[in-house]
Amino acid sequence: MKVKLRKLFIIINLILVVTFLSSCNRKVNLNKPTKEFYINDTANALLNSTKWTIYAYSDELYIDSSSEEYEIAQISGSQVVVLTYIGSVGDINTTEIFNSWGIGKNDMGILLVLFFEEVSGTLVYKELVFEIGLKMSGYLSAFTANTLVEDNFNHETLPGEDYDLRLIALYFAILEYIYLNVYEYNSYNYESFFNEYLNNQYEYFGRLPSEEFSLPLWLWIIIAIFFLLGSWKWLVPLLLFPFSRGKSVSGGGGKSIGYWFRK
């Protein structure tokens, strides 16, 4: 019996290693967003602090905009999502991505896509696509969005090569616009949030939910069998794996009719 359990243990560990390695080398899949939903760095171009900032503040926006008064007015559930991609604008259909991910409840969504190319092993920024949800476009026109890009992402005082900083400047400008013009807040502390990011830009805040390892259901079933057999000691190495602990976020079902521009 012990020999059989040892063999089973070896097999499970081999499966775990293969599963883990395949998750580390997975191909870019744009059919669904990451677990954190709001940040999808498929180009692996952004700093850890940048991704956590977008994840946290976008989730806060969704919560803040989901109060009863906004539900009644059918403008609740604003979502701002960021995607990075290695390739050209024509390689992917941003409207299809927007709609399949369902960005924003009540069509109150925004999708920012940053395109990069790889030159001699280095990522080089190419251009940006700014796509606006159907109802959100009634509050934020392409003209105004373009102004936000020019005044923030392309601001002359920001280092041209620091795309993390430029993205965050644009990101907070978008949030400020939404809070003030859609939800009629009296103020939005843009400068404080931006300065906080500056102070922590190169800090590491840990892995995001999608970067943590998680076991498929069928492996959990095998682990349960181990427990039933009273062979819990064989599970200790398995429990050392960094299982996923973060919450999974999803879209609100919003759509776009292709109202976007490139910059």
C-alpha positions in Angstrom: 0.0 0.0 0.0 2.8 2.4 0.9 4.6 1.7 -2.4 1.4 2.5 -4.4 0.9 5.7 -2.4 4.5 6.7 -3.1 4.0 6.1 -6.8 0.8 8.1 -6.8 2.6 10.9 -4.9 5.3 11.0 -7.6 2.8 11.1 -10.4 0.8 13.9 -8.8 4.0 15.9 -8.3 5.0 15.5 -11.9 1.5 16.7 -12.9 1.9 19.7 -10.6 5.3 20.6 -12.1 3.9 20.3 -15.7 0.8 22.4 -14.8 2.9 25.0 -13.1 5.4 25.3 -16.0 2.6 25.5 -18.5 0.9 28.3 -16.5 4.2 30.2 -16.5 4.5 29.9 -20.3 0.9 30.3 -21.4 0.2 32.0 -24.7 -1.6 35.3 -24.7 -5.4 34.7 -24.4 -7.6 37.7 -25.1 -10.8 35.7 -24.9 -11.0 36.4 -21.3 -9.4 39.0 -18.9 -7.1 38.3 -16.0 -8.6 37.5 -12.5 -8.1 41.1 -11.5 -9.9 42.2 -14.7 -8.9 45.8 -14.6 -5.2 45.2 -15.6 -4.2 42.9 -18.4 -0.4 43.3 -18.9 0.0 40.7 -21.7 3.1 42.5 -23.0 4.7 42.2 -19.5 5.5 45.9 -19.9 4.3 47.5 -16.7 5.8 47.8 -13.2 4.2 45.9 -10.3 3.2 49.1 -8.6 1.5 50.3 -11.8 -0.6 47.2 -12.0 -1.6 47.2 -8.4 -2.5 50.9 -8.6 -4.9 50.3 -11.6 -6.3 47.2 -10.0 -7.1 48.9 -6.6 -8.4 52.2 -7.9 -10.5 50.7 -10.7 -12.1 48.4 -8.2 -12.8 51.3 -5.9 -14.4 53.2 -8.8 -16.7 50.3 -9.5 -17.7 50.2 -5.8 -18.1 54.0 -5.5 -20.3 54.1 -8.7 -22.6 51.3 -7.6 -24.6 53.1 -5.0 -28.4 53.0 -5.1 -28.8 56.5 -6.6 -26.6 55.6 -9.6 -28.4 52.3 -10.0 -31.7 54.2 -10.3 -30.2 56.6 -12.8 -28.7 53.6 -14.7 -25.2 54.9 -14.7 -23.8 52.6 -12.1 -20.8 50.4 -12.4 -18.1 52.3 -14.2 -15.0 50.3 -15.1 -11.7 51.4 -16.5 -9.6 48.5 -17.9 -6.1 48.6 -19.2 -4.6 46.1 -21.7 -1.0 46.0 -23.0 -0.3 44.1 -26.2 2.8 43.3 -28.3 1.7 44.0 -31.9 -0.1 46.6 -34.0 -3.5 48.1 -33.7 -4.8 46.0 -36.6 -3.8 42.8 -35.0 -6.7 42.7 -32.5 -10.2 44.0 -32.5 -10.5 46.2 -29.4 -14.3 46.5 -29.7 -14.7 42.7 -29.7 -12.5 42.5 -26.6 -14.5 45.3 -24.9 -17.8 43.5 -25.6 -16.6 40.0 -24.8 -15.2 41.1 -21.5 -18.3 43.2 -20.8 -16.5 46.3 -19.5 -18.7 48.5 -17.4 -22.2 47.9 -16.0 -24.8 50.0 -17.9 -22.3 50.4 -20.8 -20.2 52.7 -18.5 -16.9 51.3 -19.4 -13.5 52.5 -20.8 -10.8 50.3 -22.4 -7.2 51.6 -22.8 -4.9 49.5 -24.9 -1.2 50.2 -25.1 0.6 48.6 -28.1 4.3 47.7 -27.9 6.9 46.2 -30.2 9.9 44.1 -29.3 13.2 45.6 -30.6 16.4 43.7 -29.8 14.8 42.2 -26.7 13.5 45.5 -25.5 9.8 46.6 -25.5 9.2 49.9 -27.3 5.9 51.7 -27.0 4.1 52.3 -30.3 0.6 53.8 -29.8 -2.6 53.8 -27.7 -6.2 53.0 -28.3 -8.9 54.6 -26.2 -12.3 52.9 -26.5 -15.4 54.2 -24.8 -18.6 52.4 -23.8 -21.9 53.1 -25.3 -23.4 55.1 -22.4 -20.1 56.4 -21.2 -19.7 58.2 -24.6 -22.6 60.4 -23.6 -20.4 61.8 -20.8 -16.9 61.5 -22.3 -16.5 62.3 -26.0 -13.6 61.2 -28.1 -12.6 64.8 -28.4 -12.4 65.2 -24.6 -10.7 61.8 -24.2 -8.1 62.9 -26.8 -7.5 66.1 -24.7 -6.9 63.9 -21.6 -4.3 61.9 -23.5 -2.5 65.0 -24.8 -2.6 66.8 -21.4 -1.5 63.8 -19.4 0.0 60.8 -21.2 1.8 63.1 -23.7 2.5 65.9 -21.2 5.9 67.5 -22.0 7.1 67.3 -18.3 6.8 63.5 -18.1 9.8 61.4 -19.3 9.1 60.1 -22.8 10.4 56.6 -22.0 8.5 56.3 -18.7 5.3 54.8 -19.9 4.3 53.6 -16.5 4.3 57.2 -15.2 2.6 58.5 -18.3 -0.1 55.8 -18.1 -0.8 56.5 -14.4 -1.1 60.2 -15.1 -3.7 59.5 -17.8 -5.4 56.9 -15.7 -5.9 59.3 -12.7 -7.1 62.0 -15.1 -9.7 59.6 -16.5 -10.9 58.7 -13.0 -11.0 62.4 -12.0 -13.1 63.2 -15.0 -15.5 60.3 -14.2 -15.9 61.2 -10.6 -16.4 64.9 -11.3 -18.5 64.9 -14.5 -20.4 61.6 -14.3 -21.0 61.2 -10.6 -20.8 64.9 -9.7 -18.3 64.6 -6.8 -17.2 67.9 -5.4 -13.5 67.0 -5.7 -11.1 64.3 -6.6 -7.7 64.1 -5.0 -5.7 63.6 -8.2 -2.5 65.2 -7.0 -2.3 63.2 -3.8 -2.9 59.9 -5.6 -0.4 60.7 -8.2 2.2 61.7 -5.7 1.6 58.5 -3.7 2.3 56.5 -6.9 5.5 58.5 -7.5 6.7 57.6 -4.0 6.1 53.9 -4.5 6.6 53.5 -8.2 9.5 51.1 -7.9 8.2 49.2 -4.9 7.0 45.5 -5.2 3.6 44.9 -3.7 3.4 41.2 -4.3 1.9 39.0 -6.9 -1.5 39.8 -8.4 -4.2 37.1 -8.3 -3.6 36.0 -11.9 0.1 35.6 -11.1 -0.4 33.2 -8.3 -0.6 29.4 -8.9 -3.9 27.7 -8.5 -4.9 24.0 -8.7 -7.6 22.7 -11.1 -10.6 21.0 -9.5 -9.5 17.5 -10.5 -6.3 17.9 -8.5 -8.2 19.0 -5.5 -10.3 15.8 -5.8 -7.1 13.7 -5.8 -5.9 15.6 -2.7 -9.2 14.9 -1.0 -8.6 11.2 -1.7 -5.3 11.4 0.0 -7.0 12.8 3.1 -9.6 10.0 3.0 -6.9 7.4 2.8 -5.3 8.9 5.9 -2.1 9.8 4.0 -2.0 13.5 4.8 1.8 13.5 5.3 2.2 13.0 1.6 0.3 16.3 1.0 2.8 18.6 2.8 4.9 19.3 -0.4 1.7 20.1 -2.3 0.6 22.6 0.4 3.8 24.5 -0.1 2.6 25.6 -3.5 1.6 29.3 -3.7 -2.2 28.9 -4.3 -4.2 31.8 -5.6 -5.8 33.9 -2.8 -7.0 37.0 -4.5 -10.6 37.6 -5.5 -11.7 37.3 -9.1 -13.3 40.4 -10.7 -15.5 40.3 -13.8 -17.1 42.8 -16.1 -20.5 44.3 -15.7 -21.8 43.3 -19.1 -21.2 46.6 -20.8 -20.7 47.1 -24.6 -19.1 49.4 -27.1 -20.2 50.2 -30.6 -16.7 50.9 -31.8 -16.3 54.4 -30.5 -12.6 54.7 -30.2 -9.5 56.5 -31.4 -5.8 55.8 -31.6 -3.1 58.1 -30.5 
